[in-house]
């Protein structure tokens, strides 16, 4: 929640993350693998180095290519883009047109 009182939901394209969730048999609550405002970590090694001393374990699924997650705030009557990622604001607007 980042002390905001809000909760973010994420669906990863990672086969490693999918396998972990399948094994757990339940949702996983976790924070992002980077420090807020800092660039996205692209590997477990990068995350471990960035979060030096703050974490005990990294499940490394290898290099993560691509622009990362798109983040929306849907707590107000009109959604707003928080962070541009793999899905563009235009694509989201087109999908939500009429809703």
N, C-alpha and C positions, 0 to 999 in steps of 0.2 A: 504493500500500500504506500510505501514511501512517506508515511505519516500524513497522508492526504485524506484518509478515510475512504479511499476508492480502491477497487480491486481490478486488476487487469487479467484478462483471459488470453491465453496464447495457444495457438496450434502450430506445432513445429513440423517442418518437412523432414526432419532428421529421422532416419531409420533407427538410430541408436536410442533417441528419445522415445520413439514409438515402442520399441522393444522393452525399454524400462517401464513405461506406463502399462504395457501389457502384463509384464511380470508382476508389477505392484497390484494391478487389478483395481486401481482407484486413481483419482486425480492427484497430481503432485503440486504442492505449494512451494514456490521457489522465487527467488529474486533473479533479476537479469545477471548475466555473467560479466558485467562491467560496472564502472562507477558512473553514476548519473552525470550526464553532460560530457562524458568522455567517449572516444570512439568505441565502436562495437568490437569486442574480442572475436577473432575469427578461428580460434582453436583453443583446446584445453590448456595447452602450454602458455598461450597468451593470457588466458583468463587467470591461470594460477600465478603468473608473474604480476599481472595488474592488481590482483587482489591479495598480494603477498601478505601472509600472516592472518588474513581474515577468513580463510576457508581451510578445511582439513582434507577435502577430497575433491577430485575432478574426474568426471567420467568423460574421457576424451573420445569424441566421435570423428576426429580428424578435422581437416580444414573445412570451414563453412563459407562457401562462396556466396555471392549475391549481395544485394543492397540491405538485407536485414528486414526487420519487422516494420510494418506500418502501424502506427499507434493512433487511435481515435479516442476522443473524449465524448462519451454519449450521455453525460450526466445532465446536460442542459436540453431544452427543447430542440435545439438545432445542433447537430454533431459538428465537431471541429477536428481538424487534423492536428495532431500533436507532433508526430514525427513521420516524415516521408520515408517509405521503405519500398518493399517489393511491389506493393499495390499503390497506384497513383491516386491522388485526390480526385482526378477526373473519372477514373474507373469506379471509385466508390460512389461518387455523385450520380453517375450513370446507372449503377446498380440500384441505388436507393430512390431514384426518380419516381415520384408518385407515392412515396411512403412517408 
